[in-house]
Structure formats: C-alpha cells, structure tokens
Amino acid sequence: MIGNTTRPFRLDLALTYYMLGNVAGCTRILEELAATDGISANSGIVSDLLDDMRADPGRAARRLEAWEDANIAQFGLAPSMVRGTPRR
C-alpha cells in the first residue's frame, strides 16, 4: 500500500501507528487529515480523536477500545479473539 494517500487508508495508518505505540506518528497524520478536512465521512472521527489525543490520551485509548469492541460485536469476531490477551 506504499504511496496510498486516500483518506480511509491514512486514517487506518494513523490508528495502526497508535496501536503500535507511535503516538507522534498517529497525531501527525490526524493533524494532516484535519487540516485538509472539508466535509467528509471521517471529519468528525478525525477531529474528535485528535481532540482526545491532545487533551486526554486515556480518553483516546477508551474511544479506540470502544470502536474495537463495536467491530468485534458487529462482525462476529469474538470466536477469533485470543482469550486472556491483554489490551495494549
């Protein structure tokens, strides 16, 4: 996916950076997305997450965990989860 500059890919990359502990990389991409955000499907997600990252990183972590939990439930992924594995 080298060279992919689509907004969904860049948001996914930012979240991947965050999950890997690269908070600076995540924040940089979110700031770039927010700076170019007109009205897009992800504009609220980007701005809300960026606000959380700046004000309260713990709130950002809880937001991402809630998204993860919602996706696990929505897509029926619980059987594929490794039990007993701590979150980050």
mmCIF file of the C-alpha atoms, coordinates in Angstrom:
data_MODEL
# 
_entry.id   MODEL 
# 
loop_
_atom_site.group_PDB 
_atom_site.id 
_atom_site.type_symbol 
_atom_site.label_atom_id 
_atom_site.label_alt_id 
_atom_site.label_comp_id 
_atom_site.label_asym_id 
_atom_site.label_entity_id 
_atom_site.label_seq_id 
_atom_site.pdbx_PDB_ins_code 
_atom_site.Cartn_x 
_atom_site.Cartn_y 
_atom_site.Cartn_z 
_atom_site.occupancy 
_atom_site.B_iso_or_equiv 
_atom_site.pdbx_formal_charge 
_atom_site.auth_seq_id 
_atom_site.auth_comp_id 
_atom_site.auth_asym_id 
_atom_site.auth_atom_id 
_atom_site.pdbx_PDB_model_num 
ATOM 1  C CA . MET A 1 1  ? 0.000   0.000   0.000  1.00 0.00 ? 1  MET A CA 1 
ATOM 2  C CA . ILE A 1 2  ? 3.052   2.237   -0.346 1.00 0.00 ? 2  ILE A CA 1 
ATOM 3  C CA . GLY A 1 3  ? 2.018   5.557   -1.821 1.00 0.00 ? 3  GLY A CA 1 
ATOM 4  C CA . ASN A 1 4  ? -1.655  5.175   -0.920 1.00 0.00 ? 4  ASN A CA 1 
ATOM 5  C CA . THR A 1 5  ? -2.867  8.640   0.043  1.00 0.00 ? 5  THR A CA 1 
ATOM 6  C CA . THR A 1 6  ? -6.601  8.017   0.310  1.00 0.00 ? 6  THR A CA 1 
ATOM 7  C CA . ARG A 1 7  ? -8.269  9.380   3.429  1.00 0.00 ? 7  ARG A CA 1 
ATOM 8  C CA . PRO A 1 8  ? -9.514  5.987   4.686  1.00 0.00 ? 8  PRO A CA 1 
ATOM 9  C CA . PHE A 1 9  ? -6.041  4.490   4.290  1.00 0.00 ? 9  PHE A CA 1 
ATOM 10 C CA . ARG A 1 10 ? -4.386  7.413   6.084  1.00 0.00 ? 10 ARG A CA 1 
ATOM 11 C CA . LEU A 1 11 ? -6.878  7.190   8.960  1.00 0.00 ? 11 LEU A CA 1 
ATOM 12 C CA . ASP A 1 12 ? -6.225  3.449   9.196  1.00 0.00 ? 12 ASP A CA 1 
ATOM 13 C CA . LEU A 1 13 ? -2.473  4.117   9.145  1.00 0.00 ? 13 LEU A CA 1 
ATOM 14 C CA . ALA A 1 14 ? -2.847  6.655   11.964 1.00 0.00 ? 14 ALA A CA 1 
ATOM 15 C CA . LEU A 1 15 ? -4.766  4.120   14.053 1.00 0.00 ? 15 LEU A CA 1 
ATOM 16 C CA . THR A 1 16 ? -2.171  1.448   13.289 1.00 0.00 ? 16 THR A CA 1 
ATOM 17 C CA . TYR A 1 17 ? 0.584   3.787   14.446 1.00 0.00 ? 17 TYR A CA 1 
ATOM 18 C CA . TYR A 1 18 ? -1.339  4.415   17.652 1.00 0.00 ? 18 TYR A CA 1 
ATOM 19 C CA . MET A 1 19 ? -1.837  0.697   18.287 1.00 0.00 ? 19 MET A CA 1 
ATOM 20 C CA . LEU A 1 20 ? 1.910   0.156   17.809 1.00 0.00 ? 20 LEU A CA 1 
ATOM 21 C CA . GLY A 1 21 ? 2.718   2.894   20.312 1.00 0.00 ? 21 GLY A CA 1 
ATOM 22 C CA . ASN A 1 22 ? 3.744   5.539   17.773 1.00 0.00 ? 22 ASN A CA 1 
ATOM 23 C CA . VAL A 1 23 ? 1.506   8.281   19.176 1.00 0.00 ? 23 VAL A CA 1 
ATOM 24 C CA . ALA A 1 24 ? 3.526   11.034  17.465 1.00 0.00 ? 24 ALA A CA 1 
ATOM 25 C CA . GLY A 1 25 ? 3.039   9.402   14.062 1.00 0.00 ? 25 GLY A CA 1 
ATOM 26 C CA . CYS A 1 26 ? -0.669  8.951   14.729 1.00 0.00 ? 26 CYS A CA 1 
ATOM 27 C CA . THR A 1 27 ? -1.086  12.558  15.819 1.00 0.00 ? 27 THR A CA 1 
ATOM 28 C CA . ARG A 1 28 ? 0.857   13.862  12.803 1.00 0.00 ? 28 ARG A CA 1 
ATOM 29 C CA . ILE A 1 29 ? -1.400  12.033  10.348 1.00 0.00 ? 29 ILE A CA 1 
ATOM 30 C CA . LEU A 1 30 ? -4.571  13.082  12.205 1.00 0.00 ? 30 LEU A CA 1 
ATOM 31 C CA . GLU A 1 31 ? -3.393  16.702  12.120 1.00 0.00 ? 31 GLU A CA 1 
ATOM 32 C CA . GLU A 1 32 ? -2.740  16.442  8.368  1.00 0.00 ? 32 GLU A CA 1 
ATOM 33 C CA . LEU A 1 33 ? -6.189  14.941  7.823  1.00 0.00 ? 33 LEU A CA 1 
ATOM 34 C CA . ALA A 1 34 ? -7.846  17.601  9.988  1.00 0.00 ? 34 ALA A CA 1 
ATOM 35 C CA . ALA A 1 35 ? -6.037  20.385  8.110  1.00 0.00 ? 35 ALA A CA 1 
ATOM 36 C CA . THR A 1 36 ? -7.433  19.153  4.801  1.00 0.00 ? 36 THR A CA 1 
ATOM 37 C CA . ASP A 1 37 ? -10.836 18.125  6.142  1.00 0.00 ? 37 ASP A CA 1 
ATOM 38 C CA . GLY A 1 38 ? -13.756 19.684  4.419  1.00 0.00 ? 38 GLY A CA 1 
ATOM 39 C CA . ILE A 1 39 ? -16.932 17.767  4.846  1.00 0.00 ? 39 ILE A CA 1 
ATOM 40 C CA . SER A 1 40 ? -16.042 14.127  4.658  1.00 0.00 ? 40 SER A CA 1 
ATOM 41 C CA . ALA A 1 41 ? -17.340 10.915  6.121  1.00 0.00 ? 41 ALA A CA 1 
ATOM 42 C CA . ASN A 1 42 ? -14.426 10.849  8.564  1.00 0.00 ? 42 ASN A CA 1 
ATOM 43 C CA . SER A 1 43 ? -14.185 14.531  9.535  1.00 0.00 ? 43 SER A CA 1 
ATOM 44 C CA . GLY A 1 44 ? -15.916 14.102  12.912 1.00 0.00 ? 44 GLY A CA 1 
ATOM 45 C CA . ILE A 1 45 ? -13.958 10.953  13.697 1.00 0.00 ? 45 ILE A CA 1 
ATOM 46 C CA . VAL A 1 46 ? -10.658 12.657  12.908 1.00 0.00 ? 46 VAL A CA 1 
ATOM 47 C CA . SER A 1 47 ? -11.364 15.844  14.849 1.00 0.00 ? 47 SER A CA 1 
ATOM 48 C CA . ASP A 1 48 ? -12.823 14.026  17.867 1.00 0.00 ? 48 ASP A CA 1 
ATOM 49 C CA . LEU A 1 49 ? -9.911  11.596  18.075 1.00 0.00 ? 49 LEU A CA 1 
ATOM 50 C CA . LEU A 1 50 ? -7.362  14.366  17.598 1.00 0.00 ? 50 LEU A CA 1 
ATOM 51 C CA . ASP A 1 51 ? -9.003  16.403  20.371 1.00 0.00 ? 51 ASP A CA 1 
ATOM 52 C CA . ASP A 1 52 ? -8.811  13.352  22.644 1.00 0.00 ? 52 ASP A CA 1 
ATOM 53 C CA . MET A 1 53 ? -5.163  12.725  21.756 1.00 0.00 ? 53 MET A CA 1 
ATOM 54 C CA . ARG A 1 54 ? -4.271  16.296  22.661 1.00 0.00 ? 54 ARG A CA 1 
ATOM 55 C CA . ALA A 1 55 ? -6.396  16.688  25.794 1.00 0.00 ? 55 ALA A CA 1 
ATOM 56 C CA . ASP A 1 56 ? -6.560  13.222  27.322 1.00 0.00 ? 56 ASP A CA 1 
ATOM 57 C CA . PRO A 1 57 ? -4.700  10.293  25.725 1.00 0.00 ? 57 PRO A CA 1 
ATOM 58 C CA . GLY A 1 58 ? -6.549  7.947   28.086 1.00 0.00 ? 58 GLY A CA 1 
ATOM 59 C CA . ARG A 1 59 ? -9.852  9.095   26.594 1.00 0.00 ? 59 ARG A CA 1 
ATOM 60 C CA . ALA A 1 60 ? -8.434  8.430   23.119 1.00 0.00 ? 60 ALA A CA 1 
ATOM 61 C CA . ALA A 1 61 ? -7.500  4.896   24.215 1.00 0.00 ? 61 ALA A CA 1 
ATOM 62 C CA . ARG A 1 62 ? -11.013 4.312   25.574 1.00 0.00 ? 62 ARG A CA 1 
ATOM 63 C CA . ARG A 1 63 ? -12.517 5.625   22.321 1.00 0.00 ? 63 ARG A CA 1 
ATOM 64 C CA . LEU A 1 64 ? -10.412 3.204   20.268 1.00 0.00 ? 64 LEU A CA 1 
ATOM 65 C CA . GLU A 1 65 ? -11.248 0.302   22.576 1.00 0.00 ? 65 GLU A CA 1 
ATOM 66 C CA . ALA A 1 66 ? -14.958 1.103   22.175 1.00 0.00 ? 66 ALA A CA 1 
ATOM 67 C CA . TRP A 1 67 ? -14.562 1.107   18.368 1.00 0.00 ? 67 TRP A CA 1 
ATOM 68 C CA . GLU A 1 68 ? -12.729 -2.211  18.582 1.00 0.00 ? 68 GLU A CA 1 
ATOM 69 C CA . ASP A 1 69 ? -15.430 -3.716  20.809 1.00 0.00 ? 69 ASP A CA 1 
ATOM 70 C CA . ALA A 1 70 ? -18.167 -2.475  18.461 1.00 0.00 ? 70 ALA A CA 1 
ATOM 71 C CA . ASN A 1 71 ? -16.415 -4.016  15.448 1.00 0.00 ? 71 ASN A CA 1 
ATOM 72 C CA . ILE A 1 72 ? -15.927 -7.314  17.270 1.00 0.00 ? 72 ILE A CA 1 
ATOM 73 C CA . ALA A 1 73 ? -19.647 -7.415  18.049 1.00 0.00 ? 73 ALA A CA 1 
ATOM 74 C CA . GLN A 1 74 ? -20.817 -6.151  14.636 1.00 0.00 ? 74 GLN A CA 1 
ATOM 75 C CA . PHE A 1 75 ? -18.719 -8.581  12.622 1.00 0.00 ? 75 PHE A CA 1 
ATOM 76 C CA . GLY A 1 76 ? -18.994 -11.567 14.977 1.00 0.00 ? 76 GLY A CA 1 
ATOM 77 C CA . LEU A 1 77 ? -15.254 -11.700 15.620 1.00 0.00 ? 77 LEU A CA 1 
ATOM 78 C CA . ALA A 1 78 ? -15.355 -12.894 19.243 1.00 0.00 ? 78 ALA A CA 1 
ATOM 79 C CA . PRO A 1 79 ? -14.617 -16.543 18.321 1.00 0.00 ? 79 PRO A CA 1 
ATOM 80 C CA . SER A 1 80 ? -11.435 -15.452 16.570 1.00 0.00 ? 80 SER A CA 1 
ATOM 81 C CA . MET A 1 81 ? -10.131 -13.461 19.544 1.00 0.00 ? 81 MET A CA 1 
ATOM 82 C CA . VAL A 1 82 ? -7.277  -14.853 21.637 1.00 0.00 ? 82 VAL A CA 1 
ATOM 83 C CA . ARG A 1 83 ? -8.633  -15.149 25.149 1.00 0.00 ? 83 ARG A CA 1 
ATOM 84 C CA . GLY A 1 84 ? -6.551  -13.823 28.003 1.00 0.00 ? 84 GLY A CA 1 
ATOM 85 C CA . THR A 1 85 ? -4.519  -11.477 25.796 1.00 0.00 ? 85 THR A CA 1 
ATOM 86 C CA . PRO A 1 86 ? -4.305  -8.088  27.466 1.00 0.00 ? 86 PRO A CA 1 
ATOM 87 C CA . ARG A 1 87 ? -5.120  -4.960  25.541 1.00 0.00 ? 87 ARG A CA 1 
ATOM 88 C CA . ARG A 1 88 ? -2.104  -2.883  24.686 1.00 0.00 ? 88 ARG A CA 1 
# 
